[in-house]
Amino acid sequence: MSRIIYVPLEHIDGRYTVHMDRDITNHFVTNNMEFIKIMPKLEAAPLPEGCFLNAAFTSKFKANQLMMIADLYEQDLIRDDDRFFFSDIWFPGIESIAYMNYFHKKDAKITGVIHAGSFTDTDFVRDMERWAKNFEDIIFDISETIYCASNFIRDDIIKKRMVDPSKFVVSGLPVDYENISKYDTSNKSDRVIFNGRICDEKQPHLFDKLELRVKEVLDRDDIEFVKTQDLDLSKDQYYQLLAQSKCVVSYALQENFGFGIAEAAVLGCTPVLPNRLVYPELYDEKYLFDTHEESVIMVCDALQQQYQDQVELNCDPLETWFGQGEKNG
């Protein structure tokens, strides 16, 4: 089995990057797989309001990763059968690996996960398409395998870019089951959650409209409507809040997977989701709405249920990404 040169995302508290790195690393160790982890020792910077990353810090982090990879080439420590795995293959400088492969006469393969890009009409990074398209074409050309969270993003790429469809594998993404399973979901409050970012792409203003309509329909003022990004919660506090809430709502204009909805659904929040994007692929039609008024009715129904179902999601891609190593015994 080839050795993995593992290039993780920087750790961002409250996002999926920490548990994704933990699960991948544990998979390597548990299955006795040979790997090198490219993880710079840099203290994370705070996120700008409404953003999912700090562009300056992530650029600095990736530049340090690229320098560590260049050191491996310079010291002749890269092998022909090595396989690079990027937790996010949208990695500035990734073409340098093909460049170093060429000049150092190596045949290391490039693989990784594509989370989003300028190929999606409703993604805010669409504004970068004029130049980002060229960069994405390079990624898709030099990579051997590209893993996608959903058919939705895979089909979007194939429709918008001149690519080899056989390179793309739909795998899902790892949900934080290890931590989620610890929380008690038996004591639900009449609380509705909006756990999207507070940005135009997620349409939080429609959640405000929802609150007014639900309270009007049910003639109640005691229902909590919570935007989690307005709260300064640890991951533990966040999971506790989800475990004690009845409903989670999205009005997203862009979503290729949706960790927040997946976590909430597994913790017994009834998902109320637009009938578009990735949602019809992952969730039963009973959780999907076509109009805002339908979302109001669905939330009212969820609040009046005594028990909430825990939605089962098949999101364990590690075998797809890496297979199994040679276990002892």
Rosetta blueprint (number, residue, H / E / L):
1 M L
2 S L
3 R L
4 I E
5 I E
6 Y E
7 V E
8 P L
9 L L
10 E L
11 H L
12 I L
13 D L
14 G L
15 R L
16 Y L
17 T H
18 V H
19 H H
20 M H
21 D H
22 R H
23 D H
24 I H
25 T H
26 N H
27 H H
28 F H
29 V H
30 T H
31 N L
32 N L
33 M L
34 E L
35 F E
36 I E
37 K E
38 I L
39 M L
40 P L
41 K L
42 L L
43 E L
44 A L
45 A L
46 P L
47 L L
48 P L
49 E L
50 G L
51 C L
52 F L
53 L L
54 N L
55 A H
56 A H
57 F H
58 T H
59 S H
60 K H
61 F H
62 K H
63 A H
64 N H
65 Q H
66 L H
67 M H
68 M H
69 I H
70 A H
71 D H
72 L H
73 Y H
74 E H
75 Q L
76 D L
77 L L
78 I L
79 R L
80 D L
81 D L
82 D L
83 R E
84 F E
85 F E
86 F E
87 S L
88 D L
89 I L
90 W L
91 F L
92 P L
93 G L
94 I L
95 E H
96 S H
97 I H
98 A H
99 Y H
100 M H
101 N H
102 Y H
103 F H
104 H L
105 K L
106 K L
107 D L
108 A L
109 K E
110 I E
111 T E
112 G E
113 V E
114 I E
115 H L
116 A L
117 G L
118 S L
119 F L
120 T L
121 D L
122 T L
123 D L
124 F H
125 V H
126 R H
127 D H
128 M H
129 E H
130 R H
131 W H
132 A H
133 K H
134 N H
135 F H
136 E H
137 D H
138 I H
139 I H
140 F H
141 D H
142 I H
143 S L
144 E L
145 T E
146 I E
147 Y E
148 C E
149 A L
150 S L
151 N H
152 F H
153 I H
154 R H
155 D H
156 D H
157 I H
158 I H
159 K H
160 K H
161 R L
162 M L
163 V L
164 D L
165 P H
166 S H
167 K H
168 F E
169 V E
170 V E
171 S L
172 G L
173 L L
174 P L
175 V L
176 D L
177 Y H
178 E H
179 N H
180 I H
181 S L
182 K L
183 Y L
184 D L
185 T L
186 S L
187 N L
188 K L
189 S E
190 D E
191 R E
192 V E
193 I E
194 F E
195 N L
196 G L
197 R L
198 I L
199 C L
200 D H
201 E H
202 K H
203 Q L
204 P H
205 H H
206 L H
207 F H
208 D H
209 K H
210 L H
211 E H
212 L H
213 R H
214 V H
215 K H
216 E H
217 V H
218 L H
219 D L
220 R L
221 D L
222 D L
223 I L
224 E E
225 F E
226 V E
227 K E
228 T H
229 Q H
230 D H
231 L L
232 D L
233 L L
234 S L
235 K H
236 D H
237 Q H
238 Y H
239 Y H
240 Q H
241 L H
242 L H
243 A H
244 Q L
245 S E
246 K E
247 C E
248 V E
249 V E
250 S L
251 Y L
252 A L
253 L L
254 Q L
255 E L
256 N L
257 F L
258 G L
259 F H
260 G H
261 I H
262 A H
263 E H
264 A H
265 A H
266 V H
267 L L
268 G L
269 C L
270 T E
271 P E
272 V E
273 L E
274 P E
275 N L
276 R L
277 L L
278 V L
279 Y H
280 P H
281 E H
282 L H
283 Y L
284 D L
285 E H
286 K H
287 Y H
288 L E
289 F E
290 D L
291 T L
292 H H
293 E H
294 E H
295 S H
296 V H
297 I H
298 M H
299 V H
300 C H
301 D H
302 A H
303 L H
304 Q H
305 Q L
306 Q L
307 Y L
308 Q L
309 D L
310 Q L
311 V L
312 E L
313 L L
314 N L
315 C L
316 D L
317 P L
318 L H
319 E H
320 T H
321 W H
322 F H
323 G L
324 Q L
325 G L
326 E L
327 K L
328 N L
329 G L
